[in-house]
Amino acid sequence: MQPEPIIGLLDREGFLQRVDQLLEAARGDRTRFILVLADLDRFRDTTKYYGPDLAEELLKAMALRVLVAGGADAVTGRCGNDAFALFYASPIAEMPLRAEMERLRNSLSRLVVVVDVGVDVSVSIGYVVAEKEGEYAERLLRRAELAAHAAKTAGGRRVVGFSAVFEETIRIRQTLLASVRRAMATNEFTVHYQPLIPLTADRETGCEALVRWNHPIRGLLTPAAFLDIFQDFSLMLELGHRIRGIVLADLARWRREGSYMGKVAINLGPADLALGNLAVDLARSLEAIGASPRDMIVEVSETLLLRGAEGGMMLHRLHEFARRGFSIGFDDFGTGHASLTHLRELPLDIIKIDRSFIAGIEDNTRDAALVSGMIDLAHRLGLTTIAEGVETMEQARLLRRVGCDVVQGFLLARPVDADSLPDAVRRAEELVAALEYDDQAQPGCPAASP
């Protein structure tokens, strides 16, 4: 869908036609041209905050700036909802191009007063130089868009020139996307489970469901190898639905066999929480297999909640899960700048202390003090604490002494398939029992130093 035209600017089709005409007229002249894309940073947030009417007036004001910046020598157009293109129709000199692009960005990135409201505007610039025979407008614009996207991904307010690496990255991504869709169709995505083992008698054993890709060539892959591709919203929805289906089937089988009766933690992402009826549907699915929401932990990360207006919607969804009886877990606690705020706002039952803190508790007194403080704070708030990434017996001993409730990590068990989980849980519980025996045999052992 084409954005509304703005007086003085060509639309995308008209811009491309005019650029192609100029390129054709200059063919054989060995001249250099430049196509620039100026993309407004965080325009979606501006629209949500100020409303669509003011946002449209802002675009008109920015169009005027683009026209002035381009001058008589530039072809200008609106080539996206919040993106403006300039094609310098006269051959560019051998100038310091980067500095010229920075000058353009600065001229566009200034306060705009619209309807008596001052709006701070920042722009990301992507550009490409046309200096060889056979160039055409569509390809040049696509390359400028790739460069602008790289500028925005790097944080915005910057200038990036096109590199062939960008197109190679897209090619690799498209190849991976095709293989992911094939994997979905052939059921290559599966679930492994990692035990959550209590250190105290008043806590329950559980496990965390973790997605794995059983790749036919590369073997069993963890999310680090493929999760970036799931920025595609429809893929995220499909994967989440598939994983929940596998977990429910495993839960039903364990209950029939009497082989595992602990809680299962599942991770929810933004696409999952965008489903307004997920809490209701998941509760019904659990009841259909003889379980209940009390048998499941819903885990979310802090980055999920730092999404402006979307964060508020997701907070509402989490309260719905809590009302239906699900336990709510806060993953990677301590790594975000708003962790304490979320302790106050979220309907939490569990915090998971990030592995980056656990790794240092044996020889870093600050990490030990931070972990001890997190555990104490959680207990004062009535929350259960889970320590992630426990890999040594000494880490487990220190966590037990400072009152951590539950541990998870390679020391106890690596993630395993559903058939292997009962045995993995049994072995992990035996290891923790041995840990308790060691502590009783050494009553004078000091607590972790703060």
Secondary structure, DSSP 8 states (H G I E B T S, - for coil): ------TTSB-HHHHHHHHHHHHHHTTTS---EEEEEEEETTHHHHHHHH-HHHHHHHHHHHHHHHHHHHGGGEEEEEEETTEEEEEE-S---S--HHHHHHHHHHHHSS-EEETTEEE---EEEEEEEE-STT--HHHHHHHHHHHHHHHHHTTSS-EEE--HHHHHHHHHHHHHHHHHHHHHHTT-EEEEEEEEEESSTTS--EEEEEEEEEETTTEEE-GGGTGGGGGSHHHHHHHHHHHHHHHHHHHHHHHHHTS--SEEEEE--HHHHT-TTHHHHHHHHHHHTT--GGGEEEEEEHHHH-STHHHHHHHHHHHHHHHTT-EEEEEEETSSTTHHHHHHHS--SEEEE-HHHHTTTTT-HHHHHHHHHHHHHHHHTT-EEEE----SHHHHHHHHHTT--EE-STTT---B-GGGHHHHHHHHHHHHHHHHHHHHH-TT------
